């Protein structure tokens, strides 16, 4: 998928653990893991809002568009 | 405080189909053992036949019955039957027991579906596959029934000094038509489940 989720990058910048973020965003670790590994098919605005609030960032910091050919090379 | 056990319709159906699967499996094994002569007597044909008074055979060996008598339940030992009858009986046994196996198979698939539903896993790929297989079984069942009936239809033999003929099945193709219709409905239902499974997966992967 050309949309890359950079939650782990933002978490590292904010020095926040997965468990801590899960508690702040109020979602399960399993769902956060799905999001972090890029297996998620969609993200609700409410979840995105909670993540942005918890990580003190903008949606663009968490989500990034990488064209298919570039992401293939990863 | 003891945990409360919730009784729901899927749970009841889950255990009901488990019992039916076990019963059908047991019945299948008992009938097979009986037909093959493992239960004390020799392999035999058991079933309802029609006694006949007057019949002849055509040039190509087909039976022409002029007078049908009453229906009676008989048991004909396989050892006493002629070669052609034995071959037809073996084929009959296969298709007859295929029906039993299909019933047990359908009950088992229903049991697995309701076990999944009881666990809150309704729209899943395996449920879709199981409904599709039940649809196939719904078509295979009447086909096996018709073939089994044809195998021992119109056989005349002597039993205890009385001429007896197995019943010639009529309008059995209607069963196949009904089976095909049921299979079509089930396969359509499976298609709805397949779409449901896709939507469920989308929902599960929406964070």
Interface residues (C-beta under 8 A of the other chain):
Chain A: X27 X31 X32 X34 X35 X39 X40 X41 X42 X43 X44 X47
Chain B: X201 X202 X205 X206 X207
